């Protein structure tokens, strides 16, 4: 796959010209992304109603349309936190990827779990990887490097972010507790948003994003559900092994993933279970 090319999700559409004025250096582009977005749970503001529903923006063009209706200025002009578009880690990464692809820089989104948000739980997370000419550099566009994190968010070292495929492999082997990986720790009052079913879904998200379907983090299709068969789990075992091999540079594994994906892709329709509280609904991925 050519990661310099926009996907339907990252394509800025009629707002592409707004990227022309962006700086060329990676840290400055990340700063612009954080100027445009605010995390729906980690931004310090409680959003409700239509504002919270902004987290369901699927396309970068929709994110930019909302920003321009609200602010109407160049992307680097400072926005007040309340005036930013409400999103999540996936949106920070997708907008960052869109800006870099506009400049011809290869970039892709990575799905997995971060060990650096809490000591006793590993939160689902999406980060970016861009090609610097020599290697893939992993970057967390959501985090401001100026906030003095204990790790370099502009070049994440191996370990703090673990791919969904790696977590699935370790959980299936009994080497880690799968209940310590997810969106929310503990059983909660409804469906537990952690555990093996959650990790399995994220393995399929990892594959989808790798193939240019940069989906939301609350949609499902096919056999993705809290209940699944051992055959479904075995298929995920195979996908996880191929994803791990592809990450290690195995071109045969990369080719096999591309060949398998059409049968595993959403094929134009997913079920949305948004944390915005909107009713669960099937959506057409071909419509903006």
N, C-alpha and C positions, 0 to 999 in steps of 0.2 A: 504493500500500500504506500502511496505517495503522501507522506505527512506534511508536505508543503501546501497541499491543496485543501481548500475549505471543504468541509462536509456539509450536508444540509443543515446540521445543527449549528455549526460554527460560522456559517456564511452570514456576514453582516448585511447582505442585501443592499437596499437603497442607502444604508448608513455607512457603507464602506469608506466613503470620502472622509469620514470623521477620523479614521485611522491614519490618514496621510500626515497629520500633524503630530502624531505620537513620536516620542523620542526613540532612538535606536537602541539604547542600552536596556538590558533585561530588567535590572532593578527598577528603573524608572517606569517601564511598562507595567510591572507589578503594582507600583504605587498608583498608577492610573486605574487599574482594575479595582483596587481597594477603595478608590475614590468614588467608584460608581455603584458598588454593591455593599450591602450590610447583611450579615448572617441573621437568619430568622430566630436562632436560639442564642447565639453568642455575641450579638451586637449591642446588648444592654438596653434594648428598647423592645417592649412587648407589642407586636403588631397583630391586628385582628382583621377580620372581614376581607375586603378587596385588597388591602395592603398585604396581608399574610398570603393571599392567593397568588401574589407575584412569584412565589417560590415555584409555581407550576409553569413558569415561562420555559418553554422547551428550546426555543431558537434564540441565538444571539441577536438576530434582527428584532425579536420581540423585546428582549432586554433593552436594547438601544432605543427602540421606539418609546418604551415607557420612560426611560431616562430623558429623552428629548422632549416629550410632552410635558414632563415635570420641570425640567431645568433649561433645556433649549440652548445650552452653551457648549463650547468645546469640551472634550472629555477630560482634559487635564485641569479645567477650572474647578476649584474646590466646591464640593457639595457638603451641605450639612448632613450629619448621619441620618436624620429622619427623612431627608429627601433622596437618599440613595435607593436603588432597587433592591427589594428584599430577595435574598437567595440563600444558597448554601455552598458547600465546598465544591460541588460539581459546577456551579455557575462561575465561581472564581477561576477554576481551571479552564472551563470552556471559553470564557471571555479572553483569558490570557492566550489560549491557543489560537483563537480567532485573530488577535492582534499580531501574533508572531507569524501565522500563516500568511497574513496580508503582506508581510515583509519578506516572504519566501523562506522562512526558517522552519525546518521540520519540527513538529511538536505533536505529542499525543497525550491523552489522559490515562492515568493509572488508577485502578480501583483496588482498594484494600483496607487496611486498618492501621491507625496511628497509635503508637505506644506513648506519645509525648503529650497527650491531653490530660491524662489521669494516671495515677499510680496503680490503681486496682482494676482498671477496665480499659479495653482497647477499642476505641471508637471507629466506626466506619468512616472512611475518608477518601477523597479524590485529590490527587496531586498531578502535576504536569511533569513531563519529560521532554526536553528539547535537545536537539543535536547541535553541539557547539563546533562541529567540524572534526572532532576527534572521538567524542563519546556522547552517550546520552546523559544529560544532567537532570537530576530530579529536583524539583522546586515546589515549594508550597506557596502558591500565590495568595492564599488567604491570610497568611501571617506576615506582619510587618517586621522586617529584619531589625528595625530600630527598637523593637520592644525587648531586646536582650534575651532571646530564647537561649536555652542551653544547647542548641544545635544550630548549625548553619542552614537556615531555611532557604537560602539561595542555591545550595548544593547539598542536599540531604545525604548524609552518609548512609552506608548500608546498615539496616537494622531498625531505625525508628519508624519507618513505614514498611509494612509487610504486605505483599500482594495477597488478594483473596485466595488465589490458587495455593500459595504456600501455607496459608492458615488452614485451608481445607485439608491439605495433605497431612499436616501435623495433627489436626483434630481427629481425622479418620484413623490415624495411627495410635491415638490415645496419648499423645505426648503433650497436649495442651488441653485446657478446659474450654470447650467451645462456647460455654455460657459467658465467658469473659470477653467475647467479641460480638459487637453489634452496634445498634444505635442507642439503646438505653439499657443500663444494667438492671438486673433483677427481673422477676416475673411480671411486674406491673399489674394493672387491673384487667387487661385483656390479653391479646396475643403478645407473647414475649418477643421483643425486638432484638433478639440475640440467639445464639446457638447454631446448631448445624444447619437448620433450614435457611437461616439468614445468611450464613457464610456461603452455602450452596448458591443462593440467588446471586450473591456478589461475584462468584466465579463466572457466572453467565454474564453479569454486567461487565466484568473485566474483558471477556471475549468480545462483547458487543462494542465496547469503547475502542478496543484495539482495531476493530474492523470499521470504525467510523460511525457507528451508531451510538452517539454519546447521550444515552438515555437518562431520564430522571432516575432518582434513587428510590422511587416508590411506585414502580410499575412492574407488572408481571405478564407473562405469556407462556404458552405451551404447558410444560409440567412444573413451572415454578410456583410453588405453593408451600405452606407450612407442613403439609403431608406429602410424602413422595415414596416411591417404591425403591427397593434395593437396586433394581435395574436402573432407575434414575440416578441413584447415588453412584453406581458403577460408571455410568456415562460421565458424571461429573469428575470422578477419579481420573478418567482418561483425559478429559479436557484440562484438568489441573496439571497433570503431568506434561501435557503438550505445551501449556502456557509457561510453565517453569522452564522447560527445555528451550522454548522460543526466546525467553528472556536471557538465556545463557548463550544465545547466538546460533542455535540449531536451526538452520534454514529448512531442513526437512520438516521439522515440527511446525514452523511458521507456515509452510505451504499446506500441510495437512489441516491446520486450523482454518485457513482460508477456504479450503475445499469443503470442510464440514459446516462452516458457518451458515450458508444459505438454508440448510435444513433446520438450523437452530435459531435463526433470526426471528424477530417478531413478525416479519412479513406484513407490515403496515398497520398493525393493531395491537394495542396493549390495554391492560386493566390498570387504571390509576387508583391508588389508595393514598391520597395526598394527606400530609400532616396539616394542611390548611383547614381540614374539617369538612371539605366539600364531599358530597356523596361519591361513593366509589362508582366509576364509570369506565366503559370501554371507549377508547379514543382512536381516531384515525390519524396515524402518523404522517400521512401524506398531505394533511391540511394544516396551514399556518393559522 
